[in-house]
Amino acid sequence: MHPNVELMLSALDLSASEAHTSEDLFTAPSIKMPHNRVYGGQVMAQSLVAAMRTVEPDRTVHSMHGYFLRPGDDTQSITFSVDRIHDGRSFSTRRTQAYQNSVPIFSMIASFQTEDGGLDHYEPMPAGITPPEDLPSPAELFANAPDPRAAYWANQRPFDLRYVNGPIYLDIPGPHIARQAIWMRCLDALPEDPNIHLAALAYASDYPILEPIYRRHGVPWATPGLKAASLDHAMWFHRPVRADEWLLYVQESPSAQGGRGLSLGRIYSRDGVLVASVAQEGTVRVPGV
């Protein structure tokens, strides 16, 4: 297995702890990051896995809403506390709090549902998208990039992200518009457990979601003094998904104001089926603005 994928899976393999309250407790390690803060997608996916561990196997997550409360320390493990809020005939609701040093760093509520029939439609995938095979991989783009963070972008993520519009790491290629599209997939095959694929999708969804804001204003990630942080993250899981197959992540930003920006995303399977929707607001502070 690819070492980056193995590292992600080890972080998602939570250990159960003895609970002295009515809540379920789990612990998991953090993955080292260039900026020494816990990657938001990691703690979000781990919180989701913790909630999954407390739900009957016939119930699948259909939505999650999380708030990033404090920066996490990537040198420390994280404790996850799950509150079994509700178990109904078709739905279950869980609250997960992620802690370091007894202080919450992330808080999430997730809802799970038994399989059910009903009305079915979805917004179609945009037409005319360049296929991933015709786009460069991060390793190809940043093999010789001077920015030290490029080594992480190129070689240390568990996902291959290929930008239809071109990445905004070092500069902004093309027009300054508040939308972009990215093909992404895990670098290696994942276990057959559907919950692992859902958690991995949550893991990857946080990587580029704020980028349409910066693309719109011509601000690359390498801008000196740029500060960005996720404030909240919501996901709706519509249909079964494999995170180790190519997915198209279409994103747009309807608004940025007051040092914050909002981005919306839709994730499609290779054959054009909408599998998930994403929304995130984050702080977007640019020096001199």
C-alpha positions in Angstrom: 0.0 0.0 0.0 1.2 3.6 -0.7 2.8 4.9 2.5 0.6 8.1 2.4 -2.6 6.1 2.2 -1.3 3.7 4.9 -0.7 6.8 7.1 -4.2 8.1 6.6 -5.8 4.7 7.3 -3.7 4.4 10.5 -5.1 7.8 11.6 -8.6 6.6 10.9 -8.2 3.4 12.8 -9.4 4.8 16.1 -8.8 3.0 19.4 -11.6 2.6 21.9 -11.0 3.9 25.4 -12.7 3.0 28.6 -15.6 5.5 29.1 -16.3 6.7 32.6 -19.4 8.7 31.4 -22.4 8.0 29.2 -20.3 8.9 26.2 -18.1 6.7 24.0 -14.4 7.6 23.9 -11.8 7.0 21.2 -8.2 8.1 20.6 -6.2 8.5 17.4 -2.9 9.9 16.3 -2.3 13.1 14.3 -0.5 13.2 11.0 2.5 15.6 10.8 1.9 18.7 8.6 4.2 21.4 7.2 2.5 24.1 9.3 2.5 22.0 12.5 -1.3 22.2 12.9 -3.7 19.3 12.6 -5.1 19.1 9.1 -8.9 19.9 9.3 -9.9 17.0 7.0 -8.1 14.6 9.3 -9.9 15.6 12.5 -13.2 15.8 10.6 -12.8 12.3 9.2 -11.7 10.9 12.5 -14.7 12.4 14.2 -16.9 10.9 11.6 -15.3 7.4 12.1 -15.9 7.8 15.9 -19.6 8.4 15.3 -19.8 5.5 12.9 -18.4 3.2 15.5 -21.5 3.8 17.7 -24.2 3.3 15.0 -25.8 0.1 13.9 -24.2 -1.2 10.7 -27.4 -0.8 8.6 -27.3 3.0 9.1 -25.1 5.1 6.8 -24.1 8.7 7.4 -26.1 11.1 5.2 -25.0 14.4 6.6 -22.4 16.0 9.0 -22.0 19.5 10.2 -18.8 20.5 12.0 -17.1 23.5 13.6 -13.3 24.0 13.9 -12.9 25.5 17.3 -9.1 25.7 17.8 -6.0 24.8 15.9 -4.8 21.3 16.7 -1.3 20.3 17.6 0.0 17.7 15.1 2.5 16.3 17.7 -0.3 15.1 20.0 -3.0 12.4 19.7 -6.6 13.4 19.8 -9.4 12.1 22.0 -12.9 11.8 20.5 -16.1 11.8 22.7 -19.3 10.6 21.1 -22.7 11.4 22.5 -25.5 9.1 21.3 -28.1 11.8 20.9 -30.9 9.9 19.3 -31.8 6.5 17.7 -35.1 6.5 15.9 -36.8 4.0 13.6 -34.9 5.2 10.5 -32.4 7.8 11.7 -29.6 8.1 14.3 -27.9 11.3 15.5 -24.5 11.5 17.0 -22.4 14.4 18.4 -18.6 14.0 18.3 -16.2 16.3 20.2 -12.5 16.2 19.5 -10.1 17.1 22.3 -6.5 17.9 22.9 -5.3 18.8 26.4 -8.9 18.5 27.6 -9.9 21.3 25.4 -12.3 20.8 22.3 -10.7 21.6 18.9 -13.6 20.3 16.7 -17.3 19.7 17.3 -19.5 17.8 14.9 -23.1 16.5 14.6 -23.8 13.7 12.1 -27.0 12.0 11.1 -27.3 8.3 9.9 -30.2 6.6 8.0 -31.2 3.1 7.1 -31.5 2.4 3.4 -34.7 3.7 2.0 -36.4 4.4 -1.4 -38.0 7.6 -2.7 -37.7 10.4 -5.2 -34.4 10.5 -7.0 -32.7 13.3 -9.0 -29.5 15.2 -9.1 -27.8 18.2 -10.8 -25.8 16.8 -13.7 -22.0 17.0 -13.9 -20.7 19.9 -16.0 -19.9 18.9 -19.6 -16.6 19.3 -21.4 -14.4 18.6 -18.4 -10.8 17.5 -19.3 -10.3 13.9 -18.1 -7.8 13.3 -15.3 -5.5 11.3 -17.6 -4.8 14.5 -19.6 -3.9 16.6 -16.5 -0.6 16.6 -14.6 -0.3 15.1 -11.2 1.0 17.1 -8.2 4.3 15.2 -8.4 4.7 16.2 -12.0 3.9 19.8 -11.3 6.0 20.4 -8.2 9.0 18.1 -8.6 11.3 21.1 -8.9 9.2 23.9 -7.3 11.2 26.3 -5.1 8.5 26.7 -2.4 9.3 24.2 0.5 5.5 23.5 0.9 5.6 22.1 -2.7 7.2 18.9 -1.4 4.1 18.3 0.7 1.7 19.1 -2.1 3.7 16.8 -4.5 4.6 13.8 -2.3 2.9 13.6 1.1 -0.8 13.7 0.5 -2.8 10.4 0.3 -4.8 11.8 -2.6 -3.9 12.7 -6.2 -5.5 16.1 -7.0 -5.5 17.2 -10.7 -6.8 20.7 -11.4 -8.8 21.3 -14.5 -8.2 25.1 -14.2 -4.6 24.7 -13.0 -3.6 24.8 -9.3 -3.3 28.0 -7.3 -0.3 27.0 -5.1 2.3 29.3 -6.6 0.3 31.5 -9.0 -3.1 31.9 -10.5 -3.3 30.5 -14.0 -6.1 31.7 -16.3 -8.9 34.1 -15.5 -9.7 35.1 -11.9 -13.0 33.4 -11.4 -14.7 32.1 -8.2 -15.0 28.5 -9.4 -12.8 25.6 -10.2 -12.9 21.8 -10.9 -10.5 19.1 -9.6 -10.3 15.4 -10.2 -9.2 13.5 -7.1 -8.8 9.9 -6.0 -6.9 8.1 -3.3 -3.4 7.0 -4.3 -4.0 3.4 -3.6 -6.9 1.0 -3.2 -8.9 1.3 0.0 -10.5 -1.5 2.0 -14.0 -2.6 0.9 -15.6 -1.1 4.0 -18.0 1.6 2.7 -17.5 3.7 5.8 -13.8 4.0 5.1 -14.6 5.4 1.7 -17.0 8.0 3.2 -14.4 9.0 5.8 -11.7 9.3 3.2 -14.0 11.5 1.1 -14.5 13.8 4.1 -10.7 13.8 4.6 -10.1 14.9 1.0 -13.0 17.4 0.8 -11.2 19.9 3.0 -8.1 20.3 0.9 -9.2 22.7 -1.8 -12.7 23.9 -0.8 -11.7 27.5 0.0 -9.6 27.9 -3.2 -12.3 29.5 -5.4 -12.2 32.5 -3.0 -8.5 33.0 -3.6 -8.7 32.2 -7.3 -11.4 34.9 -7.7 -9.0 37.5 -6.2 -5.8 36.3 -7.8 -4.2 35.2 -4.4 -2.1 32.0 -4.6 -1.3 30.0 -1.5 2.3 31.1 -1.6 1.3 34.7 -1.0 3.5 36.0 2.0 1.5 36.5 5.1 -1.7 34.8 3.8 -3.8 33.3 6.6 -6.5 30.8 6.0 -8.5 28.6 8.4 -11.6 26.5 8.2 -14.4 27.7 10.4 -17.0 25.1 9.7 -17.6 22.3 7.2 -20.8 20.6 6.2 -21.2 17.5 4.0 -24.2 15.6 2.6 -23.6 12.1 1.3 -26.1 11.3 -1.4 -25.0 8.0 -2.9 -22.5 5.3 -2.5 -18.9 6.3 -3.4 -15.5 4.9 -3.9 -12.7 7.3 -2.8 -10.1 5.3 -4.6 -11.7 5.9 -8.0 -11.6 9.3 -9.9 -14.1 11.8 -8.5 -14.8 15.3 -9.9 -14.9 18.0 -7.2 -16.7 21.1 -8.7 -16.4 24.2 -6.4 -17.6 27.8 -6.4 -17.6 30.7 -4.0 -20.8 32.9 -3.9 -19.4 35.4 -1.4 -16.4 36.7 0.5 -16.6 39.5 3.1 -15.4 40.6 6.5 -12.4 38.4 6.5 -14.5 35.3 5.7 -15.4 33.4 2.6 -18.0 30.8 1.7 -17.4 28.0 -0.8 -19.8 25.3 -2.1 -18.8 22.0 -3.7 -20.4 19.1 -5.6 -18.6 15.8 -5.9 -19.3 13.5 -8.9 -18.3 9.9 -9.7 -16.5 9.4 -13.0 -19.8 8.4 -14.7 -21.4 11.7 -13.7 -23.4 10.7 -10.6 -23.6 13.2 -7.8 -22.3 11.5 -4.7 -21.8 14.3 -2.2 -22.2 18.1 -1.6 -20.0 20.3 0.5 -20.2 23.7 2.1 -17.5 25.5 4.1 -16.9 29.0 5.5 -13.3 30.0 6.4 -11.2 33.0 7.4 -9.5 34.5 4.4 -7.0 37.2 5.5 -4.8 38.7 2.9 -2.0 41.2 3.8 -2.9 44.7 2.9 -6.6 44.0 2.3 
